[in-house]
Amino acid sequence: MVRLDMPRENPCAQCGRPITFPDWIEAGPYRTSYLWHCLACDYRFEAIAVFDGPSPDREPLAV
């Protein structure tokens, strides 16, 4: 089963070749970390997606 919300074909930070899927995904509060490994050049790197957290000046959508 392929998850549609998972990043795919991310370019390698070293050589630019596409990497099919991340080796590891770790979710935390307001962020998700992805560990990538390029099989073409054996480079490994981490990418982090940061999401907006709750803001004190916004009203909550649900309680």
PDB file of N, CA, C and O in Angstrom:
ATOM      1  N   MET A   1       0.838  -1.180   0.000  1.00  0.00           N
ATOM      2  CA  MET A   1       0.000   0.000   0.000  1.00  0.00           C
ATOM      3  C   MET A   1       0.888   1.251   0.000  1.00  0.00           C
ATOM      4  O   MET A   1       1.775   1.382   0.844  1.00  0.00           O
ATOM      5  N   VAL A   2       0.659   2.139  -0.914  1.00  0.00           N
ATOM      6  CA  VAL A   2       1.438   3.374  -1.032  1.00  0.00           C
ATOM      7  C   VAL A   2       0.672   4.492  -0.346  1.00  0.00           C
ATOM      8  O   VAL A   2      -0.495   4.739  -0.650  1.00  0.00           O
ATOM      9  N   ARG A   3       1.338   5.161   0.579  1.00  0.00           N
ATOM     10  CA  ARG A   3       0.725   6.307   1.250  1.00  0.00           C
ATOM     11  C   ARG A   3       0.885   7.536   0.372  1.00  0.00           C
ATOM     12  O   ARG A   3       1.997   7.873  -0.036  1.00  0.00           O
ATOM     13  N   LEU A   4      -0.212   8.196   0.083  1.00  0.00           N
ATOM     14  CA  LEU A   4      -0.173   9.363  -0.786  1.00  0.00           C
ATOM     15  C   LEU A   4       0.387  10.598  -0.095  1.00  0.00           C
ATOM     16  O   LEU A   4       0.831  11.529  -0.767  1.00  0.00           O
ATOM     17  N   ASP A   5       0.374  10.626   1.261  1.00  0.00           N
ATOM     18  CA  ASP A   5       0.876  11.790   1.975  1.00  0.00           C
ATOM     19  C   ASP A   5       2.376  11.700   2.266  1.00  0.00           C
ATOM     20  O   ASP A   5       2.951  12.638   2.819  1.00  0.00           O
ATOM     21  N   MET A   6       3.018  10.583   1.901  1.00  0.00           N
ATOM     22  CA  MET A   6       4.450  10.424   2.143  1.00  0.00           C
ATOM     23  C   MET A   6       5.237  11.009   0.964  1.00  0.00           C
ATOM     24  O   MET A   6       4.865  10.816  -0.193  1.00  0.00           O
ATOM     25  N   PRO A   7       6.326  11.723   1.267  1.00  0.00           N
ATOM     26  CA  PRO A   7       7.107  12.294   0.161  1.00  0.00           C
ATOM     27  C   PRO A   7       7.719  11.199  -0.705  1.00  0.00           C
ATOM     28  O   PRO A   7       8.126  10.150  -0.206  1.00  0.00           O
ATOM     29  N   ARG A   8       7.776  11.456  -1.994  1.00  0.00           N
ATOM     30  CA  ARG A   8       8.334  10.495  -2.947  1.00  0.00           C
ATOM     31  C   ARG A   8       9.224  11.242  -3.924  1.00  0.00           C
ATOM     32  O   ARG A   8       9.021  12.427  -4.189  1.00  0.00           O
ATOM     33  N   GLU A   9      10.219  10.530  -4.459  1.00  0.00           N
ATOM     34  CA  GLU A   9      11.098  11.074  -5.493  1.00  0.00           C
ATOM     35  C   GLU A   9      11.802  12.349  -5.036  1.00  0.00           C
ATOM     36  O   GLU A   9      11.994  13.272  -5.828  1.00  0.00           O
ATOM     37  N   ASN A  10      12.186  12.402  -3.759  1.00  0.00           N
ATOM     38  CA  ASN A  10      12.948  13.536  -3.246  1.00  0.00           C
ATOM     39  C   ASN A  10      14.346  13.502  -3.865  1.00  0.00           C
ATOM     40  O   ASN A  10      14.961  12.437  -3.894  1.00  0.00           O
ATOM     41  N   PRO A  11      14.865  14.616  -4.356  1.00  0.00           N
ATOM     42  CA  PRO A  11      16.212  14.595  -4.925  1.00  0.00           C
ATOM     43  C   PRO A  11      17.273  14.469  -3.834  1.00  0.00           C
ATOM     44  O   PRO A  11      17.129  15.032  -2.749  1.00  0.00           O
ATOM     45  N   CYS A  12      18.327  13.734  -4.129  1.00  0.00           N
ATOM     46  CA  CYS A  12      19.453  13.588  -3.209  1.00  0.00           C
ATOM     47  C   CYS A  12      20.108  14.955  -3.006  1.00  0.00           C
ATOM     48  O   CYS A  12      20.296  15.707  -3.962  1.00  0.00           O
ATOM     49  N   ALA A  13      20.452  15.267  -1.765  1.00  0.00           N
ATOM     50  CA  ALA A  13      21.096  16.548  -1.458  1.00  0.00           C
ATOM     51  C   ALA A  13      22.535  16.599  -1.970  1.00  0.00           C
ATOM     52  O   ALA A  13      23.113  17.681  -2.069  1.00  0.00           O
ATOM     53  N   GLN A  14      23.118  15.449  -2.296  1.00  0.00           N
ATOM     54  CA  GLN A  14      24.504  15.395  -2.767  1.00  0.00           C
ATOM     55  C   GLN A  14      24.583  15.356  -4.299  1.00  0.00           C
ATOM     56  O   GLN A  14      25.255  16.187  -4.909  1.00  0.00           O
ATOM     57  N   CYS A  15      23.888  14.380  -4.919  1.00  0.00           N
ATOM     58  CA  CYS A  15      24.038  14.184  -6.369  1.00  0.00           C
ATOM     59  C   CYS A  15      22.796  14.559  -7.183  1.00  0.00           C
ATOM     60  O   CYS A  15      22.869  14.641  -8.409  1.00  0.00           O
ATOM     61  N   GLY A  16      21.657  14.789  -6.519  1.00  0.00           N
ATOM     62  CA  GLY A  16      20.449  15.214  -7.214  1.00  0.00           C
ATOM     63  C   GLY A  16      19.591  14.095  -7.779  1.00  0.00           C
ATOM     64  O   GLY A  16      18.510  14.366  -8.301  1.00  0.00           O
ATOM     65  N   ARG A  17      20.037  12.842  -7.692  1.00  0.00           N
ATOM     66  CA  ARG A  17      19.227  11.730  -8.205  1.00  0.00           C
ATOM     67  C   ARG A  17      18.008  11.542  -7.310  1.00  0.00           C
ATOM     68  O   ARG A  17      18.097  11.747  -6.099  1.00  0.00           O
ATOM     69  N   PRO A  18      16.871  11.154  -7.885  1.00  0.00           N
ATOM     70  CA  PRO A  18      15.669  10.981  -7.062  1.00  0.00           C
ATOM     71  C   PRO A  18      15.769   9.752  -6.154  1.00  0.00           C
ATOM     72  O   PRO A  18      16.283   8.707  -6.552  1.00  0.00           O
ATOM     73  N   ILE A  19      15.265   9.903  -4.924  1.00  0.00           N
ATOM     74  CA  ILE A  19      15.192   8.810  -3.958  1.00  0.00           C
ATOM     75  C   ILE A  19      13.717   8.455  -3.827  1.00  0.00           C
ATOM     76  O   ILE A  19      12.886   9.320  -3.549  1.00  0.00           O
ATOM     77  N   THR A  20      13.397   7.185  -4.028  1.00  0.00           N
ATOM     78  CA  THR A  20      12.001   6.757  -4.099  1.00  0.00           C
ATOM     79  C   THR A  20      11.223   7.045  -2.827  1.00  0.00           C
ATOM     80  O   THR A  20      10.181   7.697  -2.882  1.00  0.00           O
ATOM     81  N   PHE A  21      11.703   6.575  -1.682  1.00  0.00           N
ATOM     82  CA  PHE A  21      11.015   6.757  -0.409  1.00  0.00           C
ATOM     83  C   PHE A  21      12.037   7.006   0.693  1.00  0.00           C
ATOM     84  O   PHE A  21      13.182   6.571   0.574  1.00  0.00           O
ATOM     85  N   PRO A  22      11.644   7.704   1.773  1.00  0.00           N
ATOM     86  CA  PRO A  22      12.563   7.862   2.905  1.00  0.00           C
ATOM     87  C   PRO A  22      12.762   6.525   3.621  1.00  0.00           C
ATOM     88  O   PRO A  22      11.874   5.672   3.617  1.00  0.00           O
ATOM     89  N   ASP A  23      13.935   6.352   4.235  1.00  0.00           N
ATOM     90  CA  ASP A  23      14.212   5.141   5.014  1.00  0.00           C
ATOM     91  C   ASP A  23      13.496   5.171   6.357  1.00  0.00           C
ATOM     92  O   ASP A  23      13.126   4.123   6.886  1.00  0.00           O
ATOM     93  N   TRP A  24      13.299   6.353   6.907  1.00  0.00           N
ATOM     94  CA  TRP A  24      12.733   6.481   8.235  1.00  0.00           C
ATOM     95  C   TRP A  24      11.910   7.752   8.314  1.00  0.00           C
ATOM     96  O   TRP A  24      12.283   8.780   7.748  1.00  0.00           O
ATOM     97  N   ILE A  25      10.785   7.679   9.020  1.00  0.00           N
ATOM     98  CA  ILE A  25       9.944   8.849   9.263  1.00  0.00           C
ATOM     99  C   ILE A  25       9.674   8.912  10.754  1.00  0.00           C
ATOM    100  O   ILE A  25       9.300   7.916  11.372  1.00  0.00           O
ATOM    101  N   GLU A  26       9.867  10.091  11.326  1.00  0.00           N
ATOM    102  CA  GLU A  26       9.597  10.277  12.749  1.00  0.00           C
ATOM    103  C   GLU A  26       8.765  11.535  12.924  1.00  0.00           C
ATOM    104  O   GLU A  26       9.191  12.632  12.565  1.00  0.00           O
ATOM    105  N   ALA A  27       7.580  11.364  13.476  1.00  0.00           N
ATOM    106  CA  ALA A  27       6.680  12.494  13.689  1.00  0.00           C
ATOM    107  C   ALA A  27       6.786  12.977  15.123  1.00  0.00           C
ATOM    108  O   ALA A  27       6.886  12.177  16.054  1.00  0.00           O
ATOM    109  N   GLY A  28       6.764  14.273  15.291  1.00  0.00           N
ATOM    110  CA  GLY A  28       6.778  14.897  16.609  1.00  0.00           C
ATOM    111  C   GLY A  28       5.784  16.030  16.611  1.00  0.00           C
ATOM    112  O   GLY A  28       5.091  16.258  15.620  1.00  0.00           O
ATOM    113  N   PRO A  29       5.709  16.750  17.732  1.00  0.00           N
ATOM    114  CA  PRO A  29       4.785  17.875  17.779  1.00  0.00           C
ATOM    115  C   PRO A  29       5.187  18.957  16.775  1.00  0.00           C
ATOM    116  O   PRO A  29       6.268  19.537  16.875  1.00  0.00           O
ATOM    117  N   TYR A  30       4.332  19.212  15.836  1.00  0.00           N
ATOM    118  CA  TYR A  30       4.492  20.276  14.843  1.00  0.00           C
ATOM    119  C   TYR A  30       5.681  20.075  13.899  1.00  0.00           C
ATOM    120  O   TYR A  30       6.154  21.034  13.290  1.00  0.00           O
ATOM    121  N   ARG A  31       6.167  18.829  13.772  1.00  0.00           N
ATOM    122  CA  ARG A  31       7.255  18.563  12.830  1.00  0.00           C
ATOM    123  C   ARG A  31       7.256  17.092  12.446  1.00  0.00           C
ATOM    124  O   ARG A  31       6.759  16.244  13.187  1.00  0.00           O
ATOM    125  N   THR A  32       7.818  16.801  11.281  1.00  0.00           N
ATOM    126  CA  THR A  32       8.058  15.434  10.831  1.00  0.00           C
ATOM    127  C   THR A  32       9.459  15.395  10.255  1.00  0.00           C
ATOM    128  O   THR A  32       9.823  16.237   9.434  1.00  0.00           O
ATOM    129  N   SER A  33      10.252  14.413  10.686  1.00  0.00           N
ATOM    130  CA  SER A  33      11.624  14.241  10.194  1.00  0.00           C
ATOM    131  C   SER A  33      11.668  13.065   9.238  1.00  0.00           C
ATOM    132  O   SER A  33      11.021  12.042   9.465  1.00  0.00           O
ATOM    133  N   TYR A  34      12.433  13.214   8.167  1.00  0.00           N
ATOM    134  CA  TYR A  34      12.596  12.164   7.161  1.00  0.00           C
ATOM    135  C   TYR A  34      14.081  11.866   7.006  1.00  0.00           C
ATOM    136  O   TYR A  34      14.888  12.780   6.838  1.00  0.00           O
ATOM    137  N   LEU A  35      14.440  10.600   7.061  1.00  0.00           N
ATOM    138  CA  LEU A  35      15.817  10.177   6.837  1.00  0.00           C
ATOM    139  C   LEU A  35      15.896   9.574   5.437  1.00  0.00           C
ATOM    140  O   LEU A  35      15.194   8.614   5.121  1.00  0.00           O
ATOM    141  N   TRP A  36      16.759  10.150   4.608  1.00  0.00           N
ATOM    142  CA  TRP A  36      16.905   9.728   3.219  1.00  0.00           C
ATOM    143  C   TRP A  36      18.264   9.071   3.019  1.00  0.00           C
ATOM    144  O   TRP A  36      19.244   9.461   3.654  1.00  0.00           O
ATOM    145  N   HIS A  37      18.327   8.070   2.133  1.00  0.00           N
ATOM    146  CA  HIS A  37      19.578   7.407   1.777  1.00  0.00           C
ATOM    147  C   HIS A  37      19.603   7.231   0.265  1.00  0.00           C
ATOM    148  O   HIS A  37      18.749   6.554  -0.306  1.00  0.00           O
ATOM    149  N   CYS A  38      20.581   7.841  -0.369  1.00  0.00           N
ATOM    150  CA  CYS A  38      20.721   7.754  -1.817  1.00  0.00           C
ATOM    151  C   CYS A  38      21.529   6.508  -2.168  1.00  0.00           C
ATOM    152  O   CYS A  38      22.676   6.369  -1.743  1.00  0.00           O
ATOM    153  N   LEU A  39      20.940   5.616  -2.934  1.00  0.00           N
ATOM    154  CA  LEU A  39      21.635   4.407  -3.347  1.00  0.00           C
ATOM    155  C   LEU A  39      22.646   4.682  -4.458  1.00  0.00           C
ATOM    156  O   LEU A  39      23.562   3.887  -4.666  1.00  0.00           O
ATOM    157  N   ALA A  40      22.492   5.788  -5.166  1.00  0.00           N
ATOM    158  CA  ALA A  40      23.408   6.121  -6.261  1.00  0.00           C
ATOM    159  C   ALA A  40      24.772   6.572  -5.730  1.00  0.00           C
ATOM    160  O   ALA A  40      25.804   6.163  -6.262  1.00  0.00           O
ATOM    161  N   CYS A  41      24.787   7.412  -4.685  1.00  0.00           N
ATOM    162  CA  CYS A  41      26.068   7.942  -4.180  1.00  0.00           C
ATOM    163  C   CYS A  41      26.307   7.617  -2.705  1.00  0.00           C
ATOM    164  O   CYS A  41      27.319   8.034  -2.143  1.00  0.00           O
ATOM    165  N   ASP A  42      25.398   6.884  -2.074  1.00  0.00           N
ATOM    166  CA  ASP A  42      25.492   6.443  -0.682  1.00  0.00           C
ATOM    167  C   ASP A  42      25.450   7.601   0.320  1.00  0.00           C
ATOM    168  O   ASP A  42      25.924   7.456   1.447  1.00  0.00           O
ATOM    169  N   TYR A  43      24.895   8.733  -0.071  1.00  0.00           N
ATOM    170  CA  TYR A  43      24.771   9.882   0.829  1.00  0.00           C
ATOM    171  C   TYR A  43      23.516   9.725   1.671  1.00  0.00           C
ATOM    172  O   TYR A  43      22.488   9.270   1.169  1.00  0.00           O
ATOM    173  N   ARG A  44      23.586  10.094   2.948  1.00  0.00           N
ATOM    174  CA  ARG A  44      22.447  10.054   3.859  1.00  0.00           C
ATOM    175  C   ARG A  44      22.220  11.458   4.405  1.00  0.00           C
ATOM    176  O   ARG A  44      23.166  12.174   4.733  1.00  0.00           O
ATOM    177  N   PHE A  45      20.953  11.836   4.496  1.00  0.00           N
ATOM    178  CA  PHE A  45      20.637  13.158   5.031  1.00  0.00           C
ATOM    179  C   PHE A  45      19.237  13.151   5.625  1.00  0.00           C
ATOM    180  O   PHE A  45      18.421  12.278   5.330  1.00  0.00           O
ATOM    181  N   GLU A  46      18.978  14.147   6.470  1.00  0.00           N
ATOM    182  CA  GLU A  46      17.693  14.289   7.117  1.00  0.00           C
ATOM    183  C   GLU A  46      17.023  15.559   6.621  1.00  0.00           C
ATOM    184  O   GLU A  46      17.673  16.589   6.442  1.00  0.00           O
ATOM    185  N   ALA A  47      15.726  15.475   6.403  1.00  0.00           N
ATOM    186  CA  ALA A  47      14.923  16.645   6.056  1.00  0.00           C
ATOM    187  C   ALA A  47      13.819  16.759   7.101  1.00  0.00           C
ATOM    188  O   ALA A  47      13.252  15.750   7.520  1.00  0.00           O
ATOM    189  N   ILE A  48      13.518  17.968   7.516  1.00  0.00           N
ATOM    190  CA  ILE A  48      12.515  18.189   8.551  1.00  0.00           C
ATOM    191  C   ILE A  48      11.439  19.127   8.012  1.00  0.00           C
ATOM    192  O   ILE A  48      11.740  20.206   7.502  1.00  0.00           O
ATOM    193  N   ALA A  49      10.188  18.704   8.131  1.00  0.00           N
ATOM    194  CA  ALA A  49       9.038  19.541   7.782  1.00  0.00           C
ATOM    195  C   ALA A  49       8.480  20.109   9.083  1.00  0.00           C
ATOM    196  O   ALA A  49       8.164  19.359  10.006  1.00  0.00           O
ATOM    197  N   VAL A  50       8.361  21.425   9.155  1.00  0.00           N
ATOM    198  CA  VAL A  50       7.861  22.095  10.364  1.00  0.00           C
ATOM    199  C   VAL A  50       6.484  22.669  10.048  1.00  0.00           C
ATOM    200  O   VAL A  50       6.291  23.331   9.028  1.00  0.00           O
ATOM    201  N   PHE A  51       5.536  22.405  10.934  1.00  0.00           N
ATOM    202  CA  PHE A  51       4.160  22.850  10.755  1.00  0.00           C
ATOM    203  C   PHE A  51       3.817  23.899  11.803  1.00  0.00           C
ATOM    204  O   PHE A  51       4.414  23.933  12.879  1.00  0.00           O
ATOM    205  N   ASP A  52       2.856  24.749  11.483  1.00  0.00           N
ATOM    206  CA  ASP A  52       2.400  25.761  12.437  1.00  0.00           C
ATOM    207  C   ASP A  52       1.859  25.095  13.690  1.00  0.00           C
ATOM    208  O   ASP A  52       1.145  24.095  13.613  1.00  0.00           O
ATOM    209  N   GLY A  53       2.200  25.646  14.831  1.00  0.00           N
ATOM    210  CA  GLY A  53       1.663  25.182  16.097  1.00  0.00           C
ATOM    211  C   GLY A  53       0.509  26.062  16.520  1.00  0.00           C
ATOM    212  O   GLY A  53       0.125  26.988  15.806  1.00  0.00           O
ATOM    213  N   PRO A  54      -0.039  25.770  17.681  1.00  0.00           N
ATOM    214  CA  PRO A  54      -1.135  26.633  18.147  1.00  0.00           C
ATOM    215  C   PRO A  54      -0.628  28.040  18.436  1.00  0.00           C
ATOM    216  O   PRO A  54       0.482  28.221  18.937  1.00  0.00           O
ATOM    217  N   SER A  55      -1.416  28.987  18.130  1.00  0.00           N
ATOM    218  CA  SER A  55      -1.056  30.387  18.343  1.00  0.00           C
ATOM    219  C   SER A  55      -1.978  30.973  19.413  1.00  0.00           C
ATOM    220  O   SER A  55      -3.191  30.770  19.363  1.00  0.00           O
ATOM    221  N   PRO A  56      -1.414  31.692  20.372  1.00  0.00           N
ATOM    222  CA  PRO A  56      -2.259  32.239  21.438  1.00  0.00           C
ATOM    223  C   PRO A  56      -3.275  33.267  20.955  1.00  0.00           C
ATOM    224  O   PRO A  56      -4.265  33.506  21.647  1.00  0.00           O
ATOM    225  N   ASP A  57      -3.065  33.885  19.790  1.00  0.00           N
ATOM    226  CA  ASP A  57      -4.002  34.886  19.307  1.00  0.00           C
ATOM    227  C   ASP A  57      -5.102  34.309  18.432  1.00  0.00           C
ATOM    228  O   ASP A  57      -5.954  35.052  17.944  1.00  0.00           O
ATOM    229  N   ARG A  58      -5.100  32.985  18.223  1.00  0.00           N
ATOM    230  CA  ARG A  58      -6.160  32.342  17.426  1.00  0.00           C
ATOM    231  C   ARG A  58      -7.128  31.608  18.341  1.00  0.00           C
ATOM    232  O   ARG A  58      -6.745  31.048  19.368  1.00  0.00           O
ATOM    233  N   GLU A  59      -8.385  31.628  17.938  1.00  0.00           N
ATOM    234  CA  GLU A  59      -9.395  30.866  18.662  1.00  0.00           C
ATOM    235  C   GLU A  59      -9.304  29.405  18.216  1.00  0.00           C
ATOM    236  O   GLU A  59      -9.095  29.144  17.032  1.00  0.00           O
ATOM    237  N   PRO A  60      -9.459  28.434  19.149  1.00  0.00           N
ATOM    238  CA  PRO A  60      -9.439  27.027  18.751  1.00  0.00           C
ATOM    239  C   PRO A  60     -10.659  26.701  17.890  1.00  0.00           C
ATOM    240  O   PRO A  60     -11.738  27.260  18.084  1.00  0.00           O
ATOM    241  N   LEU A  61     -10.468  25.780  16.929  1.00  0.00           N
ATOM    242  CA  LEU A  61     -11.583  25.358  16.072  1.00  0.00           C
ATOM    243  C   LEU A  61     -12.527  24.428  16.817  1.00  0.00           C
ATOM    244  O   LEU A  61     -13.725  24.404  16.533  1.00  0.00           O
ATOM    245  N   ALA A  62     -12.000  23.663  17.768  1.00  0.00           N
ATOM    246  CA  ALA A  62     -12.831  22.747  18.552  1.00  0.00           C
ATOM    247  C   ALA A  62     -12.285  22.700  19.971  1.00  0.00           C
ATOM    248  O   ALA A  62     -11.103  22.951  20.207  1.00  0.00           O
ATOM    249  N   VAL A  63     -13.141  22.384  20.884  1.00  0.00           N
ATOM    250  CA  VAL A  63     -12.711  22.286  22.279  1.00  0.00           C
ATOM    251  C   VAL A  63     -12.904  20.872  22.773  1.00  0.00           C
ATOM    252  O   VAL A  63     -12.602  20.575  23.928  1.00  0.00           O
TER     253      VAL A  63
END
